[in-house]
């Protein structure tokens, strides 16, 4: 676990100054009735888990990576994912897609 924290520390430091770090903390995103809560209520199971083992979703993920685009962040399509799918599958798909902004559902 310490190894993962060490790896994440560098990536987190690079993102610290990004505008979206503040957007995720806003009530409109993470507060009661915020966009995240609404998404998880509308789609409570992970979209990427196999049908036979659907997990409860905990992450409201942007289908098209917002890449600090205000309009995409607040108005872009969301999907519900479990943490595992978000951290593993989704990241892999985004790396393969490159910076093109393609939809990143698996």
C-alpha positions in Angstrom: 0.0 0.0 0.0 2.9 2.4 0.8 4.3 1.7 -2.7 1.0 2.9 -4.3 0.9 6.0 -2.2 4.5 6.8 -3.3 3.6 6.3 -6.9 0.4 8.4 -6.6 2.2 11.2 -4.8 4.0 12.3 -8.0 0.8 12.2 -10.1 -1.1 14.1 -7.4 1.5 16.8 -7.2 1.2 17.3 -11.0 -2.5 17.7 -10.7 -2.6 19.9 -7.6 -2.7 23.2 -9.5 -5.4 22.0 -12.0 -8.7 23.9 -11.9 -10.7 20.7 -11.7 -9.2 19.8 -8.3 -11.3 22.7 -6.9 -14.3 21.8 -9.1 -14.5 18.3 -7.5 -14.7 19.9 -4.1 -17.6 22.2 -4.9 -21.1 21.4 -3.5 -22.5 21.3 -7.0 -20.3 18.2 -7.6 -19.8 16.5 -4.3 -22.5 18.0 -2.0 -26.0 16.7 -1.2 -27.9 16.6 -4.5 -24.7 17.4 -6.4 -23.9 16.0 -9.8 -21.9 13.0 -8.4 -24.8 11.9 -6.1 -27.4 12.3 -8.8 -25.3 10.1 -11.2 -24.8 7.3 -8.6 -28.5 7.4 -7.8 -29.5 7.1 -11.4 -27.0 4.4 -12.2 -26.0 2.6 -8.9 -24.1 -0.3 -10.5 -20.7 -0.2 -12.2 -21.1 0.1 -16.0 -17.8 -1.7 -16.7 -18.1 -4.7 -14.4 -19.2 -8.0 -16.1 -23.0 -8.5 -15.9 -22.5 -11.5 -13.6 -20.6 -9.6 -11.0 -21.9 -6.1 -11.0 -20.5 -4.0 -8.2 -22.0 -1.0 -6.5 -20.6 2.2 -8.2 -18.8 4.7 -6.1 -17.3 6.9 -8.8 -19.1 9.3 -11.2 -16.8 9.2 -14.1 -16.6 11.5 -17.1 -17.2 9.4 -20.3 -15.2 11.9 -22.3 -12.2 13.0 -20.3 -12.8 16.7 -19.4 -9.1 17.6 -19.5 -9.8 20.8 -17.5 -12.6 21.8 -19.9 -15.2 23.6 -17.7 -18.2 22.7 -20.0 -17.2 19.0 -20.3 -16.7 18.8 -16.5 -20.0 20.2 -15.6 -22.2 19.2 -18.5 -20.5 16.2 -20.1 -21.9 12.7 -20.0 -21.1 10.7 -16.8 -21.0 7.0 -16.1 -21.0 5.2 -12.8 -18.0 3.0 -12.0 -16.7 1.0 -9.0 -13.4 2.2 -7.8 -11.6 -0.8 -9.1 -12.9 -0.3 -12.7 -12.2 3.4 -12.6 -8.6 2.9 -11.3 -7.7 0.0 -13.6 -9.9 -0.5 -16.7 -10.8 3.2 -17.3 -7.3 4.4 -16.9 -6.0 1.7 -19.3 -8.6 2.7 -21.9 -7.7 6.4 -21.6 -4.0 5.7 -22.0 -4.7 3.7 -25.2 -7.0 6.5 -26.5 -4.3 9.0 -26.0 -5.2 12.7 -25.9 -7.8 12.5 -28.6 -10.8 12.9 -26.2 -12.5 9.8 -27.5 -15.3 8.2 -25.4 -13.5 6.0 -23.0 -16.0 3.3 -22.1 -14.7 -0.2 -22.3 
